[in-house]
Amino acid sequence: MKRLISKIVKELRLYWKNYVFQSLFATLAIFIVLLTLSLQEAVIIASIGATTFIVFAMPKSITAKPRNVIGGHIVGLISGSLCALIPHPLFIHSIMVYSLAVGFSIFIMVITDTEHPPASGTALGVAIHGFSLGVTIAVIISVVILSLIHHLFKRYLRDLT
């Protein structure tokens, strides 16, 4: 335990600017996202929050690449929207449809090489909430903003995990 604490303190001393800078960038980015979404779309907000973590805490990860962030969320939006069209009159049917949205989004992301784990949360949120042009626009704007920040500041971002 003492070794772990020592390692954490050492990394904080070396890279404290990255920790502060990237956390502040994440705070600003999610603030902008929350301005575009209403709190009624909390499941969507959660998936964008997870994306923000990946982009700013793990910027070198394949899942932080703009292709994966944007492509994954588009797959999530489409998967969730298609599954929302499936009638689900009973609770058990709803659970099956929501599960299908997640599984289908994973399948499509893997075969299109756009893997981004939080995008399955987008699929789930859209399947639960139903298609909404406002949500679609907000998610697309959010992931484009996050990807643009990632692209512009990539050389300054460091993996914090």
URPETA-V396357 format. One record per pair of residues at least 12 apart in sequence whose C-alpha atoms are under 10 Angstrom apart, sorted by the first residue. I is the first residue (numbers start at 1). J is the second residue. If there is no record, write none. Layout:
[[I	J] [I	J]]
//
This chain:
[[11	160] [12	160] [15	158] [15	160] [18	56] [18	57] [18	156] [18	157] [18	158] [18	159] [18	160] [19	56] [19	57] [19	157] [19	158] [19	159] [19	160] [21	56] [21	156] [21	157] [22	53] [22	55] [22	56] [22	57] [22	59] [22	153] [22	156] [22	157] [22	158] [22	159] [22	160] [23	52] [23	53] [23	56] [23	57] [24	56] [25	52] [25	56] [25	146] [25	149] [25	150] [26	49] [26	51] [26	52] [26	53] [26	54] [26	55] [26	56] [26	57] [26	146] [26	149] [27	49] [27	52] [27	53] [27	56] [29	48] [29	49] [29	52] [29	56] [29	142] [29	143] [29	145] [29	146] [29	149] [30	45] [30	48] [30	49] [30	51] [30	52] [30	53] [30	142] [30	145] [30	146] [32	141] [32	142] [32	145] [32	146] [33	45] [33	48] [33	49] [33	52] [33	138] [33	139] [33	141] [33	142] [33	143] [33	145] [33	146] [34	48] [34	49] [34	138] [34	142] [35	138] [36	134] [36	135] [36	137] [36	138] [36	139] [36	141] [36	142] [37	134] [37	135] [37	137] [37	138] [37	139] [37	142] [38	134] [38	135] [38	138] [40	129] [41	125] [41	126] [41	128] [41	129] [41	135] [42	125] [42	129] [43	121] [43	122] [43	123] [43	124] [43	125] [43	126] [43	128] [43	129] [44	77] [44	118] [44	119] [44	121] [44	122] [44	123] [44	124] [44	125] [44	126] [44	129] [44	135] [44	136] [44	138] [44	139] [45	121] [45	122] [45	125] [45	135] [45	138] [45	139] [45	142] [46	118] [46	121] [46	122] [46	125] [47	73] [47	117] [47	118] [47	119] [47	120] [47	121] [47	122] [47	123] [47	124] [47	125] [47	139] [48	69] [48	73] [48	118] [48	119] [48	121] [48	122] [48	139] [48	142] [48	143] [48	146] [49	118] [50	116] [50	117] [50	118] [50	119] [50	121] [51	63] [51	64] [51	69] [51	73] [51	116] [51	117] [51	118] [51	119] [51	142] [51	143] [51	146] [51	147] [52	64] [52	69] [52	118] [52	142] [52	143] [52	146] [52	147] [52	150] [53	118] [54	69] [54	116] [54	117] [54	118] [54	159] [54	160] [54	161] [55	69] [55	146] [55	147] [55	149] [55	150] [55	151] [55	154] [55	157] [55	159] [56	146] [56	149] [56	150] [56	154] [56	157] [56	158] [56	159] [56	160] [57	157] [57	158] [57	159] [57	160] [57	161] [58	157] [58	158] [58	159] [58	160] [58	161] [59	150] [59	151] [59	153] [59	154] [59	155] [59	156] [59	157] [59	158] [59	159] [59	160] [59	161] [60	150] [60	154] [60	155] [60	157] [60	158] [60	159] [60	160] [61	159] [62	114] [62	115] [62	116] [63	114] [63	115] [63	116] [63	117] [63	118] [64	115] [64	116] [64	146] [64	147] [64	150] [64	151] [65	114] [65	115] [65	116] [65	147] [65	150] [65	151] [66	114] [66	116] [66	143] [66	144] [66	145] [66	146] [66	147] [66	148] [66	149] [66	150] [66	151] [67	113] [67	114] [67	115] [67	116] [67	147] [68	109] [68	112] [68	113] [68	114] [68	115] [68	116] [68	117] [68	119] [68	143] [68	147] [69	114] [69	115] [69	116] [69	117] [69	118] [69	119] [69	140] [69	143] [69	144] [69	146] [69	147] [70	114] [70	116] [70	119] [70	139] [70	140] [70	141] [70	142] [70	143] [70	144] [70	145] [70	146] [70	147] [71	109] [71	112] [71	113] [71	114] [71	115] [71	116] [71	119] [71	140] [71	143] [72	105] [72	106] [72	108] [72	109] [72	110] [72	112] [72	113] [72	114] [72	115] [72	116] [72	117] [72	118] [72	119] [72	120] [72	122] [72	123] [72	143] [73	105] [73	109] [73	114] [73	115] [73	116] [73	117] [73	118] [73	119] [73	120] [73	121] [73	122] [73	123] [73	136] [73	139] [73	140] [73	142] [73	143] [74	105] [74	109] [74	114] [74	119] [74	122] [74	123] [74	136] [74	139] [74	140] [74	143] [75	104] [75	105] [75	106] [75	107] [75	108] [75	109] [75	112] [75	114] [75	115] [75	116] [75	119] [75	120] [75	122] [75	123] [76	101] [76	102] [76	104] [76	105] [76	106] [76	108] [76	109] [76	116] [76	117] [76	118] [76	119] [76	120] [76	121] [76	122] [76	123] [76	124] [76	125] [76	126] [76	127] [77	101] [77	105] [77	119] [77	120] [77	121] [77	122] [77	123] [77	124] [77	125] [77	126] [77	127] [77	131] [77	132] [77	135] [77	136] [77	139] [77	140] [78	101] [78	104] [78	105] [78	122] [78	123] [78	126] [78	127] [78	131] [78	136] [79	100] [79	101] [79	102] [79	103] [79	104] [79	105] [79	106] [79	107] [79	108] [79	119] [79	120] [79	122] [79	123] [79	124] [79	126] [79	127] [80	97] [80	98] [80	99] [80	100] [80	101] [80	102] [80	104] [80	105] [80	120] [80	121] [80	122] [80	123] [80	124] [80	125] [80	126] [80	127] [80	128] [80	129] [80	130] [80	131] [81	101] [81	122] [81	123] [81	124] [81	125] [81	126] [81	127] [81	128] [81	129] [81	130] [81	131] [81	132] [81	136] [82	97] [82	101] [82	104] [82	123] [82	126] [82	127] [82	130] [82	131] [83	96] [83	97] [83	98] [83	99] [83	100] [83	101] [83	102] [83	104] [83	123] [83	124] [83	126] [83	127] [83	128] [83	130] [83	131] [84	97] [84	98] [84	101] [84	123] [84	124] [84	125] [84	126] [84	127] [84	128] [84	129] [84	130] [84	131] [85	97] [85	127] [85	130] [85	131] [86	98] [86	127] [94	127] [94	128] [95	128] [97	124] [97	127] [97	128] [98	123] [98	124] [98	125] [98	126] [98	127] [98	128] [99	123] [99	124] [99	127] [100	123] [100	124] [100	127] [101	120] [101	121] [101	122] [101	123] [101	124] [101	125] [101	126] [101	127] [101	128] [102	117] [102	119] [102	120] [102	121] [102	122] [102	123] [102	124] [102	125] [102	127] [103	120] [103	123] [103	124] [104	120] [104	123] [105	117] [105	119] [105	120] [105	121] [105	122] [105	123] [105	124] [106	119] [106	120] [106	123] [122	135] [122	136] [122	139]]
//
